[in-house]
C-alpha cells in the first residue's frame, strides 16, 4: 500500500496465520474422526480422503478461473477443513461422487461466487451437505450400524438413531420404549455418544488454545439443552431427553466446528451469544417438528443469514461511549 | 493506603526486552556536527522562526516563537551558527519534509541568560503555566501535546487528580525508567510544580510493576502528598485512556478529553522538564533516548534535540545494514525511518533497530475476531478495516474510527497479517482532508456572500467607492506587520545585548 517502502507500525507480530488456525482445526477434528471410523468403518476415512481431494482440486480450478494466487490460497488450509467437515456430515455409505457434487456446489455457490476466503456469507461445507441432502435424500439417509472399523460396506445399514426416533414417534411410539432398540446406547445413539464426546473434546481444545471463542458453542448447546429439557420435562414420552439430543447426530460437530466457522459466524461478543442461541433453537425445532431428523446444518445456514444483522445491532459500546 | 486498581478491555502481554538497556547508566551524547530543529515537534501549529541564516545563537536561546495557542516556542539546543532554514525530512509516518532550523555547533555549548524562578508555590498558577509554555514543553511521552494547553484546561476546570505517567508499556523502551532512576527528585519536584499549576486535589505517580528500581527511587522523594502506584505490566497501560481506567476505573468520554472527568495526565519526562524550567529557567533542549535492538552497545543516551538519528546510532556502535530497519519509537507504535539523518525531536523516546523479517502476504480477513478481543477501546477492528478499505468513511466514523489510539494490538494478533493500523491512519487522513475541503468551501462561500452583502450595502451608502480603499487597507496591514517584525527584532537585539553583557561579566 505504501509506495515509499515505509513499513507501518506495529513492527511486531504474534506469528499467527490463517494456515495455522486451519491446521489446528484439522487437528482438533482428528479424535472425533478416528472414533467415528473406529465405530462406523473405513468408509469414513475414504469419504474424508475423497472430500478433501475434491475440495483442493475444485478450489484450484476456481482460483485459476478467478486469476487468484494458487499457492497462497491452496496452502491456507480452508479447503481441507471444508472437505473434512463435509465428509463428517455425510453418510459413510454415500457413493464416491457425492463428495465431488456436494463440494463443487459448496465451493462455487457458497464460497467463490461471494469472493472466496473471508467473503462468504454461508458455510461452504454446510451448504454442500444441504445441497446433496436435498438432491439425493435416499443415498444420504442410509447409514451403517455401528459395527467396528472392519465392518464391510454391505453390513447392516439403515436409519440413524435420530431418524429412527423420529419415525417411530410419528408412529405413536414412546421414547422409553423406542430407546430399548439395538441402535441406542447408554443415553443417546449407540456409538454416536462416543463420536459426540470426542468432537466435544476437540472443540474444548480449540477453545483452550484460543482458536474459537467459547460463546458460540456455549450459547448453542445451552439453548439446545434448555429447550430440549423443557419439552422433555413437559412430556418425556414424546420428547427425548436433552442428553439424547446433545449426544446424537451432528450436535457437537455443529456446535464446535461448523457454527464457529469465523467467516460466517457473528463476531461481536454479544452477537455470538445471540447467534449461538438461535442455531440451538432452530436445530431443535427442525429435529422435532421438521421433516429432517437432524437440523444442525440447516440451523447453521439460517444462523449465517442473520449474521450481518446481528453484528450490526450488537456493536459493543466503545470506551467512554454514552 | 493502597489504591484499588481496575482493568481495561483487551491489551497484550509480551516479552518486554527492557533488560537490554534498563540497567545501564545513560550517558551524555557528544555534540553532533549539525543540529536540525523542526519547527513543529508537537501537536498543533508550527512555531515561527525568529533568527536568520548566518546568525549566531546561544544554547537555550529562543529561535522560534509559538504561533497561536496550540503551539510552543523552540530553543537552540547548543550555541552555534544558523546555517539554514529550510525543508528537511522529519519524523513522520509518511516520511514528510518540513521546515527546520539547522545549527552548526560552535563547540562552546554556551548558555544564554536564563531566569530561575524561586519558590514556585508563591507564583500564581497561571504564571507558572506561562513559564512552562515559554520553555517549550510538549508532552514528552510520545504524543507531544503542548503541556501548557493541558495545564490551562486544568485552571479553567476543576482538577481532581493529576496523574504523572511513568508507565512505559511498549517493549524495549527504557528512557523513562532510566530518567526516574537517575533523576527521581526532578520528577517528584516537577510533579509538585505541575500540581501547583493545575491546583489538583490528588496526585498520583504511576509506574509499571516491572520497574521496581524506579519505584524505589521515587519512593525516596515522595511524602504523603503524592501517591505512588505500581500498575500491572500490560500493553498499552501507558496510554492515557487506559492508565486513567486502571487508576480510577473511569472512562474518558468518547471524543472527549481527560479533563472532562477531572483528570490531567503528564509524562514523567515532562515533569522533569518542568522542574528544570522552573528552578533553572532551562527550556527543553535535550532528552533521554533509548538506543536499542541490533546495535553494538544498546543504552540510553542524553541527546540534544536536533541530533541526527544516525549520530546516536553511531555512538552505540551501529553500522548501517541493508537488512535492518530503524524505528523511531517502540515496536508497536514507532515510525519506520529510512533516512537516518532525521533528527531526534521532543517526542523521540527510542530508536530501535530490528532485523527485517520477510513480511507474510496479506490474506483476506477471516473475521476471527481476535482483534475485537485485544482492542483496548472496544472497537470492532475488522468492521473498521472493511469500511476503511472500501473508502466508506461515513461508516468508519460511525464505528468510532477517531477513538482508535493506533496501539497496534489488532495488527499484532491478525492471522491474516493485515496492516490494520495503516488502513485506519489512511481513513483518518482521508476524513480529515474531506472535512478541510468542505470547511474550506463553506468558508469561501460564506466569505463571498459577506463580501457581496458588504458591497451591496456600500453601494447603497456610498455609490462611488474608490478602488484606492483596497490599497489603504493593505498598507495598514503591512504597517502592522512591519511594526510587529520591528518589535520582534528589537526584543531579540535587547536579549542578545543582555546575553553579551552576561558573557562579559562571566569572563
Interface residues (C-beta under 8 A of the other chain):
Chain A: X1 X2 X4 X5 X6 X7 X8 X9 X10 X11 X12 X13 X14 X16 X17 X18 X20 X21 X69 X72 X76 X115 X116 X117 X118 X119 X210 X213 X262 X263 X265 X267 X268 X269 X311 X315 X316 X317 X318 X319 X320 X321 X322
Chain B: X8 X9 X14 X93 X94 X95 X171 X241 X245 X251 X252 X253 X254 X255 X256 X325 X327 X329 X331 X332 X333 X334 X335 X336 X338 X352 X354 X359 X360 X361 X363 X364 X365 X366 X367 X368 X369 X370 X372 X373 X376 X377 X378 X379 X380 X382 X383 X399 X400 X403 X406 X408 X411 X412 X413 X414 X415 X416 X417 X419 X421 X422 X425 X426
